Amino acid sequence: MERAKIHSNAWKHWAAGAAVAISAVLAGVPAVPVLAQAAAGDLTSEWVDGHASRVRMIAGRDSQAVPGKPAAIIAGVEIDLQPGWKTYWRSPGEAGGVPPDFDWSKSKNVADAKVVFPAPKRLTDAAGDSIGYKDNVVLPVIVTPADASKPVELALEFAFGVCRDICIPAEARLALDVPQSGAQDMPEGLKNALDQAPRKSAQKQPGDPELTGHEIVLAGKAPRVVLDIDFGASPDMGDVFAEAPGGLFLPMPRRVEGAGKVGGSSRFEIDLTQTLDFEDLKGKTIRLTLVGADGQSERELVLK
């Protein structure tokens, strides 16, 4: 299996620099255990304690994932944070930060491990806007065995950041064995995390936000992307996040106060004058994550 990796080089550079800056803060903090062992008879690893956080791996099977096929293995990386601390989404936002990094290369009988990110929140502080999670988050992982007739041994080298007034790099090694057969119900937190994952149009459920209109202006002194989004009955609680491919920078969408249509729609604008990659963005497909009070969606938009 190829190494499942997200911005690992960026994470390493950030971690190295952060380690120097925070050495005094970390004095006296216990080291992360080398390996978290699975609890006997349970598909849950032990907690691995770190600075202002702890992590563990959980798992179960979802018989509804692919109808007519063996129950899919769904793992989860659970991050529990102390009050006031945050960790990042796959795109950290304008205030900086690095998303989590997953290395499954030491796993056995695993052909693929696909991380699913639940809908995040916009987190605003003195440094600006970032995108991530507070308190507790479970990151689901869809696991595909190389041989479905054999057990799966999950081994993860996990790197992530925890931030409050400063950001601290954290690492943990987690391990969990998933038997080939037997009843392995998914933990409730893992079920909830899957339900909070943004859905594409084909999987749309009642309450999921919808992109109702857009305007793309790629010429003149004010290039921008305007998005009209129907958040349903609670438009003021809605938010949208945008990602460009290939590591290109895309400013965070901003709500346009007083604009929008009658009903639950809200208007957001992406100011393209803020990016040096403007010309490189032309023709690219951006990914939009729409987060409402009653659901979440994922849509794509071509910048042309």
C-alpha positions in Angstrom: 0.0 0.0 0.0 1.3 3.5 -0.9 1.8 5.9 1.9 -1.4 8.0 2.6 0.0 11.4 3.0 -1.2 15.0 3.3 1.3 17.9 3.0 3.9 15.9 4.9 6.8 18.1 3.8 5.0 21.2 4.9 4.2 19.6 8.2 7.8 18.6 8.8 9.1 22.2 8.1 6.4 23.7 10.4 7.0 21.2 13.1 10.7 21.8 13.1 10.3 25.5 13.4 7.6 25.3 16.0 9.6 22.9 18.1 12.3 25.6 18.5 9.9 28.3 19.3 8.0 26.3 21.9 10.8 24.4 23.6 10.3 26.3 26.8 6.5 25.6 26.8 7.0 21.9 26.3 9.5 21.5 29.2 8.1 18.9 31.5 5.4 17.6 29.1 5.5 13.8 28.9 6.6 12.2 25.7 4.0 10.6 23.4 4.0 6.8 24.0 5.6 4.8 21.2 2.5 2.7 20.4 -1.1 2.6 21.6 -2.3 -0.9 22.0 -5.8 -2.1 21.2 -8.0 -2.6 24.3 -8.7 -6.3 24.8 -12.0 -7.4 23.2 -12.8 -3.9 21.9 -12.1 -2.1 18.6 -10.6 0.8 20.4 -7.0 1.6 21.0 -5.7 3.2 24.2 -5.6 7.0 24.4 -2.2 8.6 23.6 -1.7 11.7 25.7 0.0 14.8 24.3 0.1 18.5 25.0 -3.5 19.7 25.6 -4.8 16.7 23.7 -5.1 13.0 23.5 -5.8 10.7 20.5 -6.9 7.1 19.9 -8.1 4.9 17.1 -11.6 3.3 16.9 -13.2 1.0 14.4 -16.3 -0.9 13.4 -18.1 -2.2 10.4 -20.8 -0.6 8.3 -23.1 -3.1 6.6 -24.8 -0.3 4.7 -21.7 1.2 3.0 -21.9 -1.1 -0.1 -25.2 -3.0 -0.4 -24.7 -6.7 -1.2 -21.0 -6.7 -0.2 -19.3 -7.6 3.1 -19.6 -4.9 5.8 -17.0 -2.2 5.2 -14.4 -1.5 7.8 -14.7 2.1 9.1 -11.9 3.3 11.4 -11.7 6.6 13.1 -8.9 8.8 14.5 -10.4 10.6 17.6 -8.8 13.8 18.9 -9.8 15.0 22.3 -8.8 18.6 23.0 -8.6 20.6 26.2 -10.9 23.7 26.4 -9.7 26.6 24.3 -7.5 24.5 22.0 -8.1 23.7 18.4 -6.8 21.4 15.6 -6.9 21.9 11.9 -9.1 20.7 9.0 -7.5 19.4 5.7 -7.2 23.1 4.7 -6.1 25.2 7.6 -7.3 28.6 6.5 -5.7 32.1 6.2 -4.3 32.3 9.7 -1.8 29.5 9.0 -1.3 26.1 10.3 -0.9 22.6 8.9 -3.5 19.9 8.4 -3.1 16.4 9.9 -0.8 13.9 8.2 -1.6 10.2 8.0 1.0 7.4 7.4 -0.6 4.0 7.1 2.4 2.3 5.4 3.0 -0.1 8.4 -0.5 -1.5 8.3 -1.0 -5.1 7.2 -3.7 -6.3 4.7 -4.7 -2.7 3.8 -5.0 -1.8 0.2 -6.4 1.7 0.8 -7.2 4.0 3.7 -9.3 7.1 2.8 -9.7 9.8 5.4 -13.1 11.5 5.5 -13.3 15.0 7.1 -16.4 16.0 9.0 -17.7 19.5 8.4 -15.4 22.0 10.1 -15.9 25.5 11.6 -14.4 28.9 11.0 -12.3 29.7 14.0 -11.4 33.4 14.4 -8.8 34.8 16.8 -6.1 37.5 16.9 -4.1 35.8 14.2 -7.1 35.7 11.8 -9.4 33.0 10.4 -8.5 29.3 10.5 -10.6 26.2 9.7 -10.8 23.3 12.1 -12.3 21.8 15.2 -12.4 22.3 18.9 -13.3 20.1 21.9 -13.5 16.7 20.2 -13.4 15.4 16.6 -13.5 12.0 15.0 -11.9 11.7 11.5 -13.4 8.6 9.8 -11.3 6.4 7.6 -12.7 4.1 5.0 -10.5 1.0 5.0 -10.2 -1.3 2.0 -8.5 -4.7 2.8 -6.2 -6.2 0.3 -7.8 -9.6 1.1 -11.3 -9.3 2.7 -11.0 -12.9 3.9 -8.2 -12.0 6.3 -8.0 -9.7 9.4 -6.7 -6.2 9.1 -3.9 -4.7 11.2 -4.1 -0.9 11.3 -0.9 0.9 12.1 -0.9 4.7 11.9 1.8 7.3 12.4 -0.3 10.4 13.0 1.0 14.0 13.0 -1.2 17.0 13.7 -1.1 20.4 15.3 -2.8 21.8 18.4 -3.2 25.5 18.8 -4.2 28.1 21.3 -2.0 31.2 21.7 0.8 29.2 20.0 0.7 26.1 17.8 2.4 22.9 19.0 3.2 19.9 16.7 2.1 16.6 18.0 2.7 13.0 16.9 1.3 9.6 17.9 1.6 6.0 16.8 -1.6 4.0 17.0 -2.4 0.4 16.3 -5.7 -1.5 16.1 -6.5 -5.0 14.9 -9.8 -5.6 13.1 -10.9 -9.3 12.9 -12.1 -10.7 9.6 -15.5 -11.7 11.0 -17.8 -11.1 13.9 -20.1 -8.3 15.0 -18.2 -5.1 15.2 -20.6 -2.3 15.7 -19.4 1.2 14.9 -18.9 3.5 18.0 -21.6 6.2 18.2 -19.0 9.0 17.7 -17.8 7.4 14.5 -21.4 7.1 13.2 -22.0 10.8 14.0 -18.7 11.9 12.3 -19.7 10.0 9.1 -23.1 11.8 9.2 -21.3 15.1 9.5 -19.3 14.6 6.4 -20.2 16.9 3.5 -22.4 15.1 0.9 -22.2 15.4 -2.9 -25.4 16.1 -4.9 -26.2 12.4 -5.4 -26.2 11.8 -1.6 -28.1 15.1 -0.7 -30.3 14.8 2.3 -33.0 17.2 3.6 -31.4 20.2 5.3 -28.1 20.0 3.4 -27.2 23.5 2.0 -27.3 24.1 -1.7 -25.4 26.3 -4.1 -28.2 28.2 -5.8 -26.2 30.6 -8.0 -22.7 32.0 -8.6 -20.9 34.7 -10.5 -17.2 34.4 -11.6 -15.3 37.6 -12.5 -11.8 36.9 -13.8 -11.1 40.3 -15.4 -10.8 43.9 -14.3 -9.6 45.4 -11.0 -11.9 43.3 -8.8 -11.7 39.6 -9.8 -13.9 37.6 -7.5 -16.2 34.6 -7.1 -19.7 35.3 -5.8 -21.6 32.4 -4.2 -25.3 32.3 -3.4 -26.1 29.5 -0.9 -29.4 28.3 0.5 -28.8 27.3 4.1 -32.5 26.7 4.9 -34.2 28.0 8.0 -31.0 29.3 9.7 -29.1 31.2 7.1 -27.1 33.2 9.6 -25.5 30.0 10.9 -24.2 28.9 7.5 -20.6 29.1 6.3 -18.7 28.1 3.2 -15.0 27.0 2.7 -13.2 26.9 -0.7 -10.2 24.9 -1.8 -8.1 25.1 -4.9 -6.2 22.1 -6.4 -2.5 21.6 -6.5 -1.7 23.6 -3.4 -2.9 26.9 -5.0 -3.9 29.6 -2.4 -7.5 30.6 -2.4 -8.8 33.2 0.1 -11.5 32.3 2.5 -15.0 33.3 1.4 -16.5 36.2 3.2 -20.2 36.8 3.9 -21.7 39.8 2.1 -23.9 41.4 4.7 -27.3 42.6 3.4 -27.0 40.7 0.2 -28.6 37.5 -1.0 -32.0 36.4 -2.0 -35.3 36.1 -0.2 -35.6 33.1 2.1 -32.6 31.1 3.4 -30.0 32.2 0.9 -26.8 34.0 1.8 -24.2 35.6 -0.3 -20.4 35.0 0.1 -17.5 36.4 -1.9 -14.0 35.2 -2.6 -11.8 38.2 -3.3 -9.3 37.0 -5.9 -7.2 40.2 -5.7 -5.7 38.7 -2.5 -3.9 35.8 -4.3 -0.7 35.8 -6.2 -1.9 32.6 -7.9 -4.7 34.4 -9.7 -3.7 33.5 -13.3 -3.0 29.9 -12.2 -6.5 29.6 -10.8 -8.2 30.2 -14.2 -9.8 27.1 -15.6 -9.3 25.2 -12.3 -12.0 23.4 -10.5 -12.4 24.5 -6.9 -14.1 22.5 -4.1 -16.7 24.2 -2.0 -17.8 22.9 1.5 -21.1 24.3 2.5 -21.9 24.0 6.3 -25.3 24.8 7.6 -27.2 24.3 10.9 -29.0 21.2 9.6 -26.6 19.6 7.1 -23.5 20.0 5.0 -22.7 19.6 1.3 -19.7 19.5 -1.1 -19.9 21.1 -4.6 -17.4 21.9 -7.3 -17.1 25.0 -9.4 -14.9 25.7 -12.5 -13.3 29.1 -12.6 -14.0 30.2 -16.1 
